[in-house]
Amino acid sequence: MRENRDGGDTRVSNANGTTLVSYLLGGMAFWGGIGWVADRALGFSALFLPVGLIVGFAGAVYLIYAQHVRS
């Protein structure tokens, strides 16, 4: 955060394309992995994996919005 000459602060976003893509892929990989483990542990073939991928994508989009768009 920087302070300008008027005494107010100006926020500088450090988001670039690589950061945003890594949030999306990381969220989907993490929650998709949890869904895959749940499928294996509970004996399902493909129930929790797609749910985990969707949850990971939605969480990543929210994280991007909260950190870079709303700030």
C-alpha positions as a Markdown table, in Angstrom:
| # | Residue | x | y | z |
|---|---|---|---|---|
| 1 | Met | 0.0 | 0.0 | 0.0 |
| 2 | Arg | 1.3 | 3.4 | -0.9 |
| 3 | Glu | 0.5 | 6.8 | 0.5 |
| 4 | Asn | 0.0 | 9.6 | -2.0 |
| 5 | Arg | 0.7 | 13.3 | -1.4 |
| 6 | Asp | -2.8 | 14.0 | -0.3 |
| 7 | Gly | -2.5 | 11.7 | 2.6 |
| 8 | Gly | -4.8 | 9.0 | 1.2 |
| 9 | Asp | -3.6 | 5.6 | 0.3 |
| 10 | Thr | -3.7 | 4.0 | -3.1 |
| 11 | Arg | -3.7 | 0.3 | -3.5 |
| 12 | Val | -1.6 | -1.3 | -6.1 |
| 13 | Ser | -2.7 | -4.7 | -7.5 |
| 14 | Asn | 0.1 | -7.1 | -8.1 |
| 15 | Ala | -2.2 | -9.6 | -10.0 |
| 16 | Asn | -1.0 | -10.9 | -13.3 |
| 17 | Gly | -2.2 | -13.7 | -15.5 |
| 18 | Thr | 0.1 | -16.3 | -14.0 |
| 19 | Thr | -1.2 | -15.6 | -10.5 |
| 20 | Leu | -4.8 | -15.9 | -11.5 |
| 21 | Val | -4.3 | -19.1 | -13.5 |
| 22 | Ser | -2.4 | -20.6 | -10.6 |
| 23 | Tyr | -5.3 | -19.8 | -8.2 |
| 24 | Leu | -7.7 | -21.5 | -10.6 |
| 25 | Leu | -5.6 | -24.6 | -11.2 |
| 26 | Gly | -4.4 | -24.9 | -7.6 |
| 27 | Gly | -8.0 | -24.7 | -6.3 |
| 28 | Met | -9.3 | -27.3 | -8.7 |
| 29 | Ala | -6.3 | -29.6 | -8.1 |
| 30 | Phe | -6.6 | -29.4 | -4.4 |
| 31 | Trp | -10.4 | -29.9 | -4.1 |
| 32 | Gly | -10.5 | -32.3 | -7.0 |
| 33 | Gly | -7.8 | -34.3 | -5.2 |
| 34 | Ile | -9.9 | -34.4 | -2.1 |
| 35 | Gly | -12.9 | -35.5 | -4.1 |
| 36 | Trp | -10.9 | -38.2 | -5.8 |
| 37 | Val | -9.7 | -39.5 | -2.4 |
| 38 | Ala | -13.2 | -39.5 | -1.1 |
| 39 | Asp | -14.4 | -41.4 | -4.2 |
| 40 | Arg | -11.7 | -44.0 | -3.6 |
| 41 | Ala | -12.3 | -44.3 | 0.2 |
| 42 | Leu | -16.1 | -44.6 | -0.1 |
| 43 | Gly | -16.1 | -46.8 | -3.2 |
| 44 | Phe | -17.7 | -44.5 | -5.7 |
| 45 | Ser | -16.5 | -44.3 | -9.3 |
| 46 | Ala | -17.0 | -40.6 | -10.0 |
| 47 | Leu | -19.2 | -38.8 | -7.6 |
| 48 | Phe | -17.1 | -36.5 | -5.5 |
| 49 | Leu | -14.4 | -35.7 | -8.0 |
| 50 | Pro | -16.6 | -33.5 | -10.2 |
| 51 | Val | -18.0 | -31.9 | -7.0 |
| 52 | Gly | -14.5 | -31.2 | -5.8 |
| 53 | Leu | -13.5 | -29.6 | -9.1 |
| 54 | Ile | -16.6 | -27.3 | -9.1 |
| 55 | Val | -16.0 | -26.4 | -5.4 |
| 56 | Gly | -12.3 | -25.7 | -6.2 |
| 57 | Phe | -13.2 | -23.5 | -9.2 |
| 58 | Ala | -15.8 | -21.6 | -7.3 |
| 59 | Gly | -13.4 | -21.0 | -4.4 |
| 60 | Ala | -10.7 | -19.8 | -6.7 |
| 61 | Val | -13.0 | -17.4 | -8.4 |
| 62 | Tyr | -14.1 | -16.0 | -5.1 |
| 63 | Leu | -10.5 | -15.7 | -3.9 |
| 64 | Ile | -9.6 | -13.8 | -7.1 |
| 65 | Tyr | -12.6 | -11.5 | -6.6 |
| 66 | Ala | -11.9 | -10.9 | -3.0 |
| 67 | Gln | -8.2 | -10.2 | -3.4 |
| 68 | His | -7.9 | -8.4 | -6.7 |
| 69 | Val | -11.2 | -7.0 | -7.8 |
| 70 | Arg | -12.8 | -5.9 | -4.5 |
| 71 | Ser | -9.7 | -4.4 | -3.0 |
